Amino acid sequence: MAMFTMSSDTFREIFKDLDRSLIQSNRFYSAHRRGGDLELLEDHLELCGDYFLHLIDGLGLEPILDELISDLFGEQQRTDIKQIISFAIYYHDIGKLNPNFQKVKVEGMRASGNTRHSFFSERVLTSFLLRKFPELRGAIYLAVNIVRSHHGKLSDFTIDDYFESSEEREITQQILQITNVEGAMITEDDKREFFRDGLDWHKTFLLVKLLYALLVLSDSYSTMHYAYSFSKLYPLNTLDQNIRERMIESYSMIPYNSNIDQTEFTGVSRCGTINELRKAILVESSNRIKKLLEEENRIFMLSVPTGGGKTNISMKLALNILEHDETIKRLFYVFPYINIIEQNYKAIDNALFDRSLFPDKIGLVSDIYSRAYIDKFPGETDEDSTSTLKKMMVIRDDNFLNNCINVITNVNFFNGIIKNGGNDRYKIANLCNSIVIIDEIQTLGDKNIRIFYDFIKETSRDLNIYYIVMSATLPSFNDFLDDVEVPQIIEDPQKYYTHPVFKRNEIVFKKDINDINGIRELLIAEINKNYRTGNVKILVTLNVVDTSRKVYEELKSDEEFKEFSFYLLNSTTSSLRRKKMIEEIKDKTKEGRVMIVSTQSIEAGVDIDCDFGIRDYSILDSIEQISGRINRECDAQKADVSKLFVIKYKDGKLADSKKIYAGQERYKILIDETISQEDVKQILDRKQFDKYYKVLSGELKKVAKDYFPKTNREIDDLHYQTINNTLDVIDDKLDKVDIFVCEEIPIESLSEYDQSKITSLINDPTIRKLEEGHKIISDGKIITENVYRVWKEILISTDKFEDVYIRRKITSLLNQFTISITNIKNKTYDQDLSGYLTTEGFVENDEQFDIILSTPTFTEYYSFTDGLRSDKLKEALKTPSLGVII
């Protein structure tokens, strides 16, 4: 079902009749080169226009733009506004008529004059458009500012006039003379009147951002098209009918998912196992969203208990939306943490793109995040090598989000809306007409959560984006925004949360336990009571890295626990080590007596099942996440004895929970008993998180009172650069130091997944050639220093544009052995962590390649097996706290 009606004044028709007379034929050049050839300026402008129309048609953007333009300027003005946009796209580079540009950039002559072109494009276009559309000064003001910014960041709009230099005035006059256009200006009064017009500035904000993205995309594609002699317009990877049908077939090939549309929801009273309950949730959700779609909803909340199969359910809901709305072009999965992407990407790929139906997955599905392995063509040999151009464009597709399904972080997603630099300039066009599934939205920071909810509301309405927001502990839209009513896909989710099958464990508060000895005694008592013999997995989750290590070392050396295998999982554990540990913990063939000591980092994408646990006091979302890892599979026999004990660990007088959560409203409302202790117990026992978030949302509205209106004012003023600089998805951005760790890692110390990925990646013909003399894998060990050497060789010997694929590929391997630690400051000695490590010889800086390398002495603080010794670093720097993120 299409959302909008298509207009007859299409961009394609407008472009056919566009006045192209400003540039004399065969006289000027664009400065784009191909070998010894130069591209004529008019050819580049035509090609850019072709790509603009290609994007408009291929991404289904005409109805979206028609609706935005009509809402803002009135339907009667729509054709004129679309003409203004078309002229702006076509003549975006008319400033290249600048004689200095032609001399220096085209002819390679030496000259001292101003060679800019975007500024002069804005000046000439303003004059040209004001003569054609004198009554539409506001729309012209928007269009020419986009043109002015198209080679940089979209800047803040301002009513202040720009004072030209005499040289700039002279060059502008020269171009106006060449084009036979009479000069004209938009005045400060024109701008003031425009901002007084009472437009819907949120719509205006999105319209400008979308047109800017379309211009920079069209310019980028057309430049590449010429440089690499494309035979046809570069394809846009979208969900066509053939792909949709195969995705539905692929999903249904999993026996559990077959015949869902033919299955009637009969309630939950007869569900006796977790799989029966998961099937019931799947059937109800699938049936219900069809009804909600008919009611023209486009934002949905999906509340599913931990372990209820929400990722599998969300895929079925996405397929339902695809069947409902044929205008949808793409699907985005948005996760807060890399660990969750790694866990879910394989499930999404396997369920929707079975290899028998999709032998070639390039352009179909891609996981896009900093630690993702770049190995799109595994098993490639010299004989069948893929073209450099195809590899380059695969990377470009990821940068632009030009894949049918993109699995990304929430930072990547929201930055496509709020940021205006680098790859974020292009993304909003590719987000239009899509389905966006956001997991664990409660991880967004307290300060700006209302702002991002507002962006979801606005982009859903104006860009035809369907949102499914899902979590086990879901903050309701309706509590955070005053003028929206977002439906729950599942009617009365409580019937699942309180179902006996999902009664995994009992949460027991033991706030009198506040030290290691208390933890030890609690463990001994529970083990003696319920787990004296046999297999058992115990999870102890603490708030602070130092505490986790201290508890781990004390318990591991304690004779009472000599039968146990111990694992330390905290934020200093490398991603590679973490995956291996989880693989071992989950290995059913190696069952035994296991104790896992962790920090809250285990909440994110760590799918393990333990018999009982201890959780240091924290926010309720976090307690519930850990509870979901105690008797995760809902074993009815275990449920009677499985417990999660909540303690309150203190280091001296200060509780560890306060060190981590003191600044968060969701912690404050617990400490000051805005929610009473009795209510806390009830919320966790009965899973009544709506009660928790209703109170929290009121507090967050107070917290956001300084930020929400302020950000909205910046949006109203079209302050793109200010928003870019001040609004972040993550509230607290820490100064970090990235260190590449030189060490030898036994290959068997890695998970099977990482072993296969790394082995495949280094089998690349280019890497194999450069490896000679310093093998990456030797005698069963990964020599990470040789990864660095091969990386340097590739950077030295390849072109940063044409060979971007192999450069990104080897960098993706380099990233696996890079740790990121907070660059703490010691104000007393005016020194930071980076300076200390360098001065003392623990690291060295390769300034040519901008990389910090560990030296052999760094093992005093770090090892692959045990992670970072932050306690020792703290002692060395004599600083009171250290945060570490890996």
Secondary structure by P-SEA (a helix, b strand, c coil): cccbbbbcccaaaaaaacccccccccccccccccccbbbbaaaaaaaaaaaaaaaaaaaccaaaaaaaaaacccccaaaaaaaaaaaaaaaccccccccccccccccccccccccccaaaaaaaaaaaaaaacccaaaaaaaaaaaaaaccccccccccbbbbbcaaaaaaaaaaaaaacbbbbbbcaaaaaaaaacccaaaaaaaaaaaaaaaaaaaaaaaaaaaaaccccccccccccaaaaaaaaaaaacccccccccccccccccccccaaaaaaaaaaaaaaaaaaaaaacccbbbbbbccccaaaaaaaaaaaaaaaacccccbbbbbbccaaaaaacaaaaaaaccccccccccccccccccccccccccccccccccccaaaaaaaaaaaaacccccccccaaaaaaacccccccccccccccccbbbbbccccccccccaaaaaaaaaaaaaccbbbbbbbcccccccccccccbbbbcccccccccccccccccbbbbbccccccaaaaaaaaaaaaaacccccbbbbbbbbccaaaaaaaaaaaaaccccccbbbbbbcccccaaaaaaaaaaaaccccccbbbbbbcccccccccccccccccccccaaaaaaaaaaccccccccccccbbbbbbbbbccccccccccccccaaaaaaaaccccaaaaaaaaaaccaaaaaaaaaaaaaaaacccaaaaaaaaaacaaaaaaacccccccccbbbbbbcccccccccccaaaaaaaaaaaccaaaaaaacccccccccccaaaaaaaaaaaaaaccccccaaaaaaaaaaaaaaabbbbbbcccccccccaaaaaaaacccccccccbbbbbccccccccccccccaaaaaaaaaccccccccc
